[in-house]
Amino acid sequence: MPNFNSGSYEEEQPVPQPMIAIEPREPQATNPQLPSLTWLVNEIIAMIADILEETSPNTISSLALHREVLLDHTRTDRRNSPAEKLEFIYKGGILEAIRKLEVRGYDSGLSKSKLYDLLPKTTGLTDVTWSGICVPRPVLQILAEKLSIRLHAEFNDGWVINTPGPRVLGLLEANQNLASLKVKIEYVQEYDCLQCTQSLKRILLSCPNLHTLKIDLNLPRSNGVALTPPDEYCDFGFVDEERPPALEELELGGYPFGSPEENDMDKEPGYPIKQYERDSWADVFVWSQLKVLTTYHVNFALKIMPQLISLKEFCCLWDCKQLKTFYEQVPSSLESIYVAKFQTIGLKGLSRHGSSLKRLTVHQKEGEEGEWQYVTVDAETLIKIRDGCPNIEELSLDLSRDGDWPYEMLGILGRFPSLRSLKIWFELGMGDRDNPIQPYVRFSDIGKLFEYLRVTGKTSRLRKLEIASGSPPDVDRNPVSSRSFWPRYNSTNFVCTLSERGDEAPKGIYNVRCTKLMRERNEYFQKTEAGTKDPNCPFSDEEDFRVARDGPTPLDKWRCHF
């Protein structure tokens, strides 16, 4: 068992090294005798770069093994549109090389007809992800002739209001390709919810290859208050010998588990089961193959815990003391853990999974009370996590700061022996919006922090740093005032990655970008000397750009807008 009690609290603080500049240079072919990207015109290279950026391969070697294509109809930037991508793929003769295809949004125009023509020719295709209103019938018919292709269907928030749910979901019943299904809906009347849940139930009972289920059934919230749940039962209600296929991944968000009537006051019309539905699920589903579980339902997780012999990843966002029992008694060693506060799992619970743990997240959204900084992990605990979990490769956590960067914590993080990817959330300061917490998180600071982490690690394996300024709560449909939008518009996010080129990575050359900005804005930052402000900057009128450059605007100086 890993030792969480060892390790000194004092950590030496290394001296930051000067920044490394990336010098521009002309591209050169590795072998002049072979075809090269340098032969292509800039427009084609830009299109290839777009595909690479959107699919985000981890390494060049992974790119050689996985060809992924994203057709995003939700983007406002129409450059390199889905229709253009399909035309490029067709003319380039790379249809057979495509392994994964993702389609977002809905389009009834040219790209849709082109996709129908090209899809049968993608002989190497293994996965299709369709995120939007519905999966078109022609696509389902094409996939039905290729049962080796896995279909991942996602239905987004609000779709049930605008389209007839049973008809949309009904197309997926008895589908042999369906491997994963994600449904997120808001309902008001029990009839709306019941129509969808019964369609989902029929899918579960008729799709033998469905092994990933993500459902979130919720009532709308207004001014911080959710609507009253309907009186009648409107969920799955498995009865008799109804048995869905064994799941490998379950993400259970909002789901109002039913309960049997104990008296007239508790009577729930339409409830078909004699036991609590939570207990029924423990018997209806086969849980021995479940590898990933994400849920808000603590009691449900505890109920099925003894059967989770294959579980590798667990995420529960509630701060609940009963969860310690789960981590201490689950009959498997976890590789990935997500908790809102470290107190939720504690050192004892974490120690059971220390040698197997590869991914750890300790994060919660900010609240109005301003208590966020008081529940973050302290230096002594972080040292024990580092020494007790030597195989952590991906770490995400909240860090507090007060007038200066938390160099002590950064020094400890830099010495995690296996860490390759780190995400840090810094508090925006919702408790006092007129005085956001400093130092502000700005584009010019990210590279310096990345360098500091790598210097402290000396032989650091860190290749990616992501820093978020603020983690605002969701905004209600009918917010009390426009100030509710201040956290959203004044939060931002940055990613710093070490170059994947074999001749650049050893030199510590890296790239920084703001994920809320388009390419031209990021390129402007990358070409501008850190800390300078150009009075002729063409993007200064854009709020996201100003927040990335200058940090958040105090509420008393912020122009309220929606």
C-alpha positions as CSV (number, residue, x, y, z in Angstrom):
1,M,0.0,0.0,0.0
2,P,1.4,3.5,-0.9
3,N,2.7,5.5,2.0
4,F,0.9,8.8,2.4
5,N,2.6,9.8,5.6
6,S,6.1,10.3,4.2
7,G,7.6,13.4,2.6
8,S,8.9,16.6,3.9
9,Y,6.7,19.7,4.0
10,E,9.5,22.0,3.1
11,E,10.3,22.1,-0.6
12,E,13.3,24.0,-2.1
13,Q,12.2,26.8,-4.5
14,P,14.1,26.7,-7.8
15,V,15.0,29.9,-9.6
16,P,12.9,30.5,-12.8
17,Q,14.8,30.3,-16.1
18,P,14.5,32.9,-18.9
19,M,11.8,32.3,-21.5
20,I,12.7,30.4,-24.6
21,A,11.8,32.2,-27.8
22,I,10.4,30.3,-30.8
23,E,12.2,31.5,-33.9
24,P,10.3,31.4,-37.2
25,R,11.8,29.3,-40.0
26,E,11.0,28.0,-43.4
27,P,9.6,24.4,-43.5
28,Q,12.1,21.9,-44.9
29,A,11.5,18.4,-46.2
30,T,13.1,15.6,-44.1
31,N,13.9,13.7,-47.3
32,P,13.9,15.7,-50.6
33,Q,13.5,12.5,-52.6
34,L,10.0,11.8,-51.1
35,P,6.7,13.6,-51.4
36,S,6.4,16.4,-48.8
37,L,3.9,18.8,-47.3
38,T,6.2,21.6,-48.4
39,W,5.1,20.9,-52.0
40,L,1.5,21.9,-51.1
41,V,0.1,25.4,-51.4
42,N,-0.6,27.3,-48.2
43,E,-4.4,26.9,-48.5
44,I,-4.1,23.1,-48.5
45,I,-1.7,23.2,-45.6
46,A,-4.0,25.5,-43.6
47,M,-6.9,23.0,-44.2
48,I,-4.7,20.1,-42.9
49,A,-3.8,22.2,-39.9
50,D,-7.5,22.8,-39.2
51,I,-8.2,19.1,-39.2
52,L,-5.2,18.5,-36.9
53,E,-6.3,21.2,-34.5
54,E,-9.9,20.0,-34.2
55,T,-9.1,16.3,-33.8
56,S,-6.2,17.1,-31.4
57,P,-4.0,13.9,-31.8
58,N,-1.8,13.4,-28.8
59,T,1.3,12.6,-30.7
60,I,2.5,12.3,-34.3
61,S,2.6,8.5,-33.9
62,S,-1.1,8.5,-32.9
63,L,-1.9,10.6,-36.0
64,A,-0.4,7.9,-38.2
65,L,-2.7,5.3,-36.7
66,H,-6.0,7.3,-36.3
67,R,-7.5,9.5,-39.0
68,E,-10.3,11.5,-37.5
69,V,-12.6,13.9,-39.3
70,L,-14.9,16.5,-37.7
71,L,-17.8,18.0,-39.6
72,D,-19.0,20.9,-37.3
73,H,-22.2,22.6,-38.5
74,T,-22.4,24.6,-35.3
75,R,-19.3,26.8,-35.9
76,T,-19.9,30.4,-36.8
77,D,-16.6,30.5,-38.7
78,R,-17.5,29.2,-42.1
79,R,-13.9,29.0,-43.3
80,N,-13.1,25.4,-44.0
81,S,-16.7,24.4,-43.9
82,P,-17.9,20.7,-43.7
83,A,-18.7,20.8,-47.4
84,E,-15.1,22.0,-48.2
85,K,-13.6,19.3,-45.9
86,L,-15.6,16.6,-47.7
87,E,-14.5,17.8,-51.1
88,F,-10.9,17.9,-50.0
89,I,-11.2,14.3,-48.6
90,Y,-12.8,13.1,-51.8
91,K,-10.3,14.7,-54.1
92,G,-7.3,13.8,-51.9
93,G,-8.2,10.1,-52.2
94,I,-8.0,9.5,-48.4
95,L,-11.5,8.1,-47.8
96,E,-10.1,4.7,-47.0
97,A,-7.8,6.2,-44.4
98,I,-10.6,7.7,-42.3
99,R,-11.1,5.8,-39.0
100,K,-13.4,8.1,-37.0
101,L,-16.0,10.5,-38.2
102,E,-17.8,13.1,-36.0
103,V,-20.8,15.2,-37.1
104,R,-22.1,18.1,-35.0
105,G,-25.2,20.0,-35.6
106,Y,-27.7,19.6,-38.5
107,D,-27.3,20.5,-42.1
108,S,-29.8,19.8,-44.9
109,G,-27.6,21.3,-47.7
110,L,-24.7,20.3,-49.8
111,S,-22.5,18.7,-47.1
112,K,-25.3,16.3,-46.1
113,S,-25.8,14.9,-49.6
114,K,-22.0,14.7,-50.1
115,L,-21.7,12.7,-46.8
116,Y,-24.3,10.2,-48.0
117,D,-22.3,9.7,-51.2
118,L,-18.9,9.3,-49.5
119,L,-19.9,7.3,-46.4
120,P,-20.2,4.0,-48.1
121,K,-16.6,4.4,-49.5
122,T,-14.9,4.9,-46.1
123,T,-13.8,1.2,-46.0
124,G,-11.6,1.8,-42.9
125,L,-14.2,3.5,-40.8
126,T,-14.6,2.2,-37.3
127,D,-16.6,4.9,-35.4
128,V,-19.3,7.4,-36.2
129,T,-20.3,10.0,-33.6
130,W,-23.5,12.0,-34.4
131,S,-24.3,14.9,-32.2
132,G,-27.5,16.9,-33.1
133,I,-31.2,16.6,-33.5
134,C,-31.3,13.0,-34.8
135,V,-29.3,10.5,-36.8
136,P,-30.7,10.6,-40.4
137,R,-32.3,7.5,-41.7
138,P,-29.9,7.2,-44.7
139,V,-26.9,7.2,-42.4
140,L,-28.5,4.4,-40.3
141,Q,-29.2,2.4,-43.5
142,I,-25.6,2.8,-44.7
143,L,-24.2,1.8,-41.3
144,A,-26.5,-1.2,-41.1
145,E,-24.6,-2.8,-44.0
146,K,-21.3,-2.4,-42.0
147,L,-21.9,-3.9,-38.6
148,S,-18.3,-3.4,-37.6
149,I,-18.8,0.3,-37.4
150,R,-19.7,1.6,-33.9
151,L,-22.4,4.4,-33.8
152,H,-22.2,7.0,-31.0
153,A,-25.5,9.0,-30.8
154,E,-25.8,12.2,-28.8
155,F,-29.0,14.2,-28.3
156,N,-28.4,17.7,-26.9
157,D,-30.3,19.8,-24.4
158,G,-33.6,21.2,-25.6
159,W,-34.2,18.8,-28.5
160,V,-37.3,17.2,-26.9
161,I,-39.1,20.5,-26.9
162,N,-38.6,21.1,-30.6
163,T,-38.9,17.6,-32.1
164,P,-41.1,14.5,-31.3
165,G,-38.9,12.5,-29.0
166,P,-40.3,9.1,-29.6
167,R,-40.0,9.4,-33.4
168,V,-36.4,10.6,-33.2
169,L,-35.3,8.0,-30.7
170,G,-37.4,5.4,-32.4
171,L,-35.1,5.3,-35.3
172,L,-32.4,3.8,-33.1
173,E,-34.5,0.9,-31.8
174,A,-33.0,-2.6,-32.6
175,N,-29.9,-0.9,-34.1
176,Q,-27.0,-3.2,-34.3
177,N,-24.4,-0.4,-34.7
178,L,-25.4,1.6,-31.6
179,A,-22.5,1.4,-29.1
180,S,-23.1,4.5,-27.0
181,L,-26.1,6.8,-26.4
182,K,-26.1,10.2,-24.7
183,V,-29.4,12.0,-24.0
184,K,-29.8,15.3,-22.2
185,I,-33.3,16.8,-21.9
186,E,-35.4,19.2,-19.9
187,Y,-39.0,18.4,-19.4
188,V,-42.0,20.2,-17.8
189,Q,-44.9,17.7,-18.1
190,E,-44.7,14.1,-17.1
191,Y,-46.0,13.1,-20.6
192,D,-42.9,14.7,-22.3
193,C,-40.5,12.8,-20.0
194,L,-42.5,9.5,-20.2
195,Q,-42.4,9.5,-24.0
196,C,-38.7,9.9,-24.0
197,T,-37.9,7.5,-21.2
198,Q,-40.0,4.7,-22.7
199,S,-38.3,5.2,-26.1
200,L,-34.9,5.0,-24.3
201,K,-36.1,1.8,-22.5
202,R,-37.0,0.2,-25.8
203,I,-33.6,1.1,-27.1
204,L,-31.9,-0.4,-24.1
205,L,-33.8,-3.7,-24.5
206,S,-33.3,-4.0,-28.3
207,C,-29.7,-2.8,-29.0
208,P,-27.4,-5.7,-27.9
209,N,-24.2,-3.8,-28.6
210,L,-25.1,-0.7,-26.5
211,H,-22.5,-0.5,-23.7
212,T,-22.3,3.2,-23.0
213,L,-25.3,5.1,-21.6
214,K,-25.3,8.8,-20.6
215,I,-28.6,10.2,-19.5
216,D,-29.6,13.5,-17.9
217,L,-33.3,14.1,-17.3
218,N,-33.9,17.4,-15.6
219,L,-36.6,20.0,-14.9
220,P,-35.7,23.6,-15.9
221,R,-34.4,26.0,-13.3
222,S,-35.5,29.6,-12.9
223,N,-33.9,32.1,-10.5
224,G,-32.0,29.2,-8.8
225,V,-35.2,27.2,-8.2
226,A,-36.1,24.0,-10.1
227,L,-39.8,23.4,-11.0
228,T,-41.8,20.9,-8.9
229,P,-41.4,17.3,-10.2
230,P,-44.5,15.8,-11.7
231,D,-46.7,13.6,-9.5
232,E,-46.8,10.6,-11.9
233,Y,-43.9,8.2,-12.4
234,C,-42.2,8.9,-15.8
235,D,-39.0,6.8,-15.9
236,F,-37.9,3.4,-17.2
237,G,-39.7,1.1,-14.9
238,F,-38.1,-2.3,-15.8
239,V,-40.4,-5.2,-14.9
240,D,-40.5,-9.0,-15.0
241,E,-37.6,-10.4,-17.1
242,E,-36.6,-7.1,-18.8
243,R,-32.8,-7.1,-18.9
244,P,-30.8,-4.4,-20.8
245,P,-27.3,-5.3,-22.0
246,A,-24.3,-5.1,-19.6
247,L,-23.0,-1.6,-19.5
248,E,-19.3,-0.7,-19.6
249,E,-19.9,3.0,-19.0
250,L,-22.7,4.8,-17.3
251,E,-23.1,8.6,-16.8
252,L,-26.2,9.1,-14.7
253,G,-27.0,12.8,-14.3
254,G,-30.5,13.9,-13.4
255,Y,-32.8,10.9,-13.0
256,P,-35.7,10.9,-10.5
257,F,-35.6,7.4,-9.1
258,G,-39.1,6.2,-8.2
259,S,-40.2,4.7,-5.0
260,P,-43.1,2.4,-3.9
261,E,-46.1,3.8,-2.1
262,E,-46.0,3.4,1.6
263,N,-49.2,5.4,2.2
264,D,-51.6,7.5,0.2
265,M,-49.4,10.6,0.7
266,D,-46.4,8.9,-0.9
267,K,-48.4,7.3,-3.8
268,E,-46.7,7.8,-7.2
269,P,-49.3,7.0,-9.9
270,G,-47.9,4.7,-12.6
271,Y,-45.0,3.3,-10.6
272,P,-44.8,-0.4,-11.6
273,I,-42.3,-1.8,-9.1
274,K,-42.7,-3.0,-5.5
275,Q,-39.2,-1.9,-4.4
276,Y,-37.3,1.3,-4.6
277,E,-36.2,1.8,-8.2
278,R,-32.6,2.5,-7.1
279,D,-32.6,-1.1,-5.6
280,S,-34.3,-2.5,-8.7
281,W,-31.5,-1.1,-10.9
282,A,-29.0,-3.0,-8.8
283,D,-30.7,-6.3,-9.8
284,V,-31.8,-5.4,-13.4
285,F,-28.4,-4.4,-14.8
286,V,-25.3,-6.5,-14.9
287,W,-22.7,-4.3,-13.2
288,S,-19.7,-6.7,-13.2
289,Q,-18.5,-5.3,-16.6
290,L,-18.9,-1.6,-15.7
291,K,-15.6,0.3,-16.1
292,V,-16.7,3.9,-15.9
293,L,-19.3,5.4,-13.5
294,T,-20.2,9.1,-13.3
295,T,-23.2,10.0,-11.2
296,Y,-24.7,12.5,-8.7
297,H,-26.6,9.6,-7.0
298,V,-24.5,8.7,-4.0
299,N,-26.9,6.1,-2.6
300,F,-27.2,4.4,-6.0
301,A,-23.4,4.2,-6.3
302,L,-23.2,2.7,-2.8
303,K,-25.9,0.2,-3.7
304,I,-24.2,-1.3,-6.7
305,M,-20.6,-0.9,-5.3
306,P,-20.2,-4.6,-4.3
307,Q,-20.7,-5.6,-7.9
308,L,-18.2,-3.2,-9.4
309,I,-15.3,-5.6,-9.8
310,S,-14.2,-4.1,-13.2
311,L,-14.6,-0.4,-12.3
312,K,-11.6,1.8,-13.4
313,E,-13.0,5.3,-13.3
314,F,-15.4,6.9,-10.8
315,C,-16.7,10.5,-10.7
316,C,-19.2,11.9,-8.2
317,L,-19.6,15.6,-7.9
318,W,-21.5,15.7,-4.7
319,D,-19.5,16.5,-1.5
320,C,-20.9,13.7,0.6
321,K,-19.2,12.0,3.6
322,Q,-20.8,8.7,2.6
323,L,-18.6,8.6,-0.5
324,K,-15.5,7.7,1.7
325,T,-17.1,4.3,2.1
326,F,-17.2,3.9,-1.6
327,Y,-13.5,4.6,-2.1
328,E,-12.5,2.5,0.8
329,Q,-14.6,-0.6,-0.1
330,V,-15.1,-0.7,-3.9
331,P,-13.7,-4.1,-4.9
332,S,-11.5,-2.8,-7.7
333,S,-8.4,-0.5,-8.0
334,L,-9.4,2.7,-9.6
335,E,-7.3,4.4,-12.4
336,S,-9.3,7.6,-12.5
337,I,-11.0,9.6,-9.7
338,Y,-12.9,12.8,-9.8
339,V,-14.0,14.5,-6.5
340,A,-15.3,18.0,-5.8
341,K,-13.2,18.3,-2.6
342,F,-10.3,16.3,-1.4
343,Q,-12.0,15.8,1.9
344,T,-14.6,13.8,0.1
345,I,-12.1,10.9,-0.4
346,G,-9.4,11.6,2.1
347,L,-5.9,10.1,2.3
348,K,-7.2,6.8,3.5
349,G,-9.6,6.4,0.6
350,L,-7.0,7.5,-1.9
351,S,-4.3,5.2,-0.5
352,R,-6.3,2.1,-1.7
353,H,-5.9,3.2,-5.3
354,G,-2.4,4.9,-5.0
355,S,-0.4,2.4,-7.1
356,S,-3.1,2.1,-9.9
357,L,-4.2,5.8,-10.1
358,K,-3.3,7.5,-13.3
359,R,-5.8,10.4,-13.4
360,L,-7.0,12.5,-10.5
361,T,-9.3,15.5,-10.5
362,V,-10.2,17.6,-7.5
363,H,-12.4,20.4,-8.7
364,Q,-15.7,22.2,-7.9
365,K,-17.4,25.2,-9.5
366,E,-17.2,28.6,-7.7
367,G,-20.0,29.7,-5.5
368,E,-21.2,33.1,-4.3
369,E,-20.0,32.5,-0.8
370,G,-16.3,32.9,-1.6
371,E,-15.3,29.8,0.3
372,W,-13.7,28.1,-2.7
373,Q,-10.1,29.0,-1.7
374,Y,-10.5,27.5,1.8
375,V,-11.2,24.0,0.6
376,T,-8.4,23.6,-1.9
377,V,-5.6,21.1,-1.4
378,D,-2.8,22.4,0.8
379,A,0.9,21.9,0.3
380,E,1.3,19.1,3.0
381,T,-1.6,17.1,1.4
382,L,-0.3,17.6,-2.1
383,I,3.1,16.2,-1.1
384,K,1.4,13.1,0.3
385,I,-0.6,12.7,-2.9
386,R,2.6,13.0,-4.9
387,D,4.5,10.4,-2.9
388,G,1.5,8.0,-2.5
389,C,0.4,8.1,-6.1
390,P,3.6,7.8,-8.2
391,N,1.9,6.8,-11.4
392,I,-0.4,9.9,-11.8
393,E,-0.1,11.0,-15.4
394,E,-3.0,13.5,-15.5
395,L,-3.8,15.8,-12.6
396,S,-6.5,18.5,-12.4
397,L,-7.1,20.5,-9.3
398,D,-8.1,23.9,-7.8
399,L,-5.4,26.1,-6.5
400,S,-5.8,29.2,-4.4
401,R,-3.7,32.4,-4.6
402,D,-3.5,35.7,-2.8
403,G,-1.5,38.5,-4.3
404,D,1.1,36.2,-5.9
405,W,1.3,32.9,-7.7
406,P,1.4,29.8,-5.5
407,Y,5.0,28.9,-6.2
408,E,5.3,26.4,-3.3
409,M,2.4,24.4,-4.8
410,L,3.8,24.7,-8.3
411,G,7.1,23.4,-7.0
412,I,5.5,20.3,-5.6
413,L,3.5,19.8,-8.8
414,G,6.6,20.0,-10.9
415,R,8.0,17.0,-8.9
416,F,5.2,14.5,-9.7
417,P,7.3,11.8,-11.3
418,S,4.9,10.6,-14.0
419,L,2.9,13.8,-14.6
420,R,2.3,14.5,-18.3
421,S,-0.8,16.7,-18.3
422,L,-1.8,19.3,-15.6
423,K,-4.9,21.4,-15.3
424,I,-5.2,24.2,-12.8
425,W,-8.3,26.2,-11.9
426,F,-7.6,29.5,-10.4
427,E,-10.5,31.3,-8.6
428,L,-12.0,34.3,-10.3
429,G,-13.4,35.8,-7.1
430,M,-17.2,35.7,-7.1
431,G,-17.3,36.6,-3.4
432,D,-16.1,40.1,-4.1
433,R,-16.7,40.8,-7.8
434,D,-15.5,44.4,-7.6
435,N,-12.1,43.0,-6.6
436,P,-11.2,39.9,-8.6
437,I,-8.4,37.8,-7.1
438,Q,-5.0,38.7,-8.2
439,P,-2.6,38.1,-9.9
440,Y,-4.9,38.0,-12.9
441,V,-4.5,35.0,-15.2
442,R,-3.4,36.4,-18.6
443,F,-2.0,35.0,-21.8
444,S,1.5,36.5,-21.0
445,D,1.7,34.5,-17.8
446,I,1.0,31.0,-19.0
447,G,4.4,30.3,-20.6
448,K,6.2,31.5,-17.6
449,L,4.2,29.2,-15.3
450,F,4.8,26.3,-17.7
451,E,8.5,26.9,-17.6
452,Y,8.5,27.2,-13.8
453,L,6.8,23.8,-13.5
454,R,9.3,22.1,-15.9
455,V,12.3,23.7,-14.2
456,T,11.2,22.6,-10.8
457,G,10.8,19.1,-12.1
458,K,14.3,19.1,-13.6
459,T,13.6,15.8,-15.5
460,S,9.9,16.7,-15.8
461,R,7.7,14.7,-18.2
462,L,5.1,17.5,-18.3
463,R,4.0,18.1,-21.8
464,K,0.7,20.0,-21.3
465,L,-0.5,22.7,-18.9
466,E,-4.0,24.0,-19.0
467,I,-5.0,26.9,-16.8
468,A,-8.5,28.1,-16.2
469,S,-9.3,31.5,-14.7
470,G,-12.6,31.0,-13.0
471,S,-15.1,28.1,-13.0
472,P,-18.5,29.8,-12.9
473,P,-21.7,28.1,-12.1
474,D,-24.3,27.6,-14.8
475,V,-26.6,30.5,-15.4
476,D,-30.4,29.9,-15.0
477,R,-32.8,30.3,-17.9
478,N,-34.2,33.4,-16.1
479,P,-31.4,34.9,-14.1
480,V,-32.1,37.4,-11.4
481,S,-30.0,40.1,-12.9
482,S,-27.4,40.7,-15.7
483,R,-24.6,40.5,-13.0
484,S,-25.2,36.8,-13.1
485,F,-23.4,36.8,-16.4
486,W,-20.3,38.5,-15.1
487,P,-18.4,35.3,-14.1
488,R,-19.0,33.7,-17.5
489,Y,-17.8,36.7,-19.5
490,N,-14.8,37.3,-17.3
491,S,-13.6,33.7,-17.2
492,T,-11.1,32.3,-19.7
493,N,-9.0,29.3,-20.4
494,F,-5.4,28.7,-21.7
495,V,-3.5,25.6,-22.9
496,C,0.3,25.4,-23.2
497,T,1.7,22.4,-25.0
498,L,5.3,21.3,-25.4
499,S,6.3,20.9,-29.1
500,E,6.0,17.4,-30.4
501,R,8.8,17.8,-32.9
502,G,11.8,15.6,-32.0
503,D,14.2,18.5,-32.4
504,E,12.2,21.1,-30.5
505,A,10.8,19.2,-27.4
506,P,14.3,18.7,-25.8
507,K,14.8,22.5,-26.0
508,G,11.6,23.2,-24.1
509,I,9.8,24.9,-27.1
510,Y,6.1,25.3,-26.4
511,N,2.9,26.9,-27.8
512,V,0.3,28.8,-25.8
513,R,-3.3,29.4,-27.0
514,C,-6.5,30.7,-25.4
515,T,-9.3,28.2,-26.1
516,K,-11.9,31.0,-26.2
517,L,-10.2,32.8,-29.0
518,M,-10.0,32.0,-32.7
519,R,-6.7,31.3,-34.5
520,E,-6.1,34.9,-35.6
521,R,-6.3,36.2,-32.1
522,N,-4.0,33.6,-30.7
523,E,-1.5,34.2,-33.5
524,Y,-1.6,37.9,-32.5
525,F,-0.7,37.1,-28.9
526,Q,2.1,34.7,-30.0
527,K,3.7,37.4,-32.1
528,T,3.4,40.1,-29.5
529,E,6.0,40.6,-26.9
530,A,4.7,39.6,-23.5
531,G,3.3,42.4,-21.4
532,T,3.0,44.9,-24.2
533,K,-0.3,46.5,-25.3
534,D,-0.6,47.7,-28.9
535,P,-2.9,50.8,-29.1
536,N,-3.7,49.8,-32.7
537,C,-4.7,46.2,-31.8
538,P,-7.6,45.2,-34.1
539,F,-9.2,42.9,-31.5
540,S,-9.3,45.2,-28.5
541,D,-13.0,45.7,-28.8
542,E,-13.7,42.0,-28.3
543,E,-14.4,41.1,-24.7
544,D,-12.9,37.6,-24.8
545,F,-9.6,39.0,-26.2
546,R,-9.4,41.7,-23.5
547,V,-10.0,39.2,-20.7
548,A,-7.2,37.0,-22.1
549,R,-4.9,39.9,-22.4
550,D,-5.7,42.0,-19.3
551,G,-7.7,39.7,-17.0
552,P,-11.2,40.1,-15.6
553,T,-12.9,43.5,-15.5
554,P,-14.2,44.3,-11.9
555,L,-17.9,44.3,-11.7
556,D,-18.2,48.0,-10.9
557,K,-16.4,48.7,-14.2
558,W,-18.0,46.0,-16.3
559,R,-20.7,46.9,-18.8
560,C,-23.5,44.5,-18.0
561,H,-24.8,42.5,-21.0
562,F,-26.3,39.2,-21.9
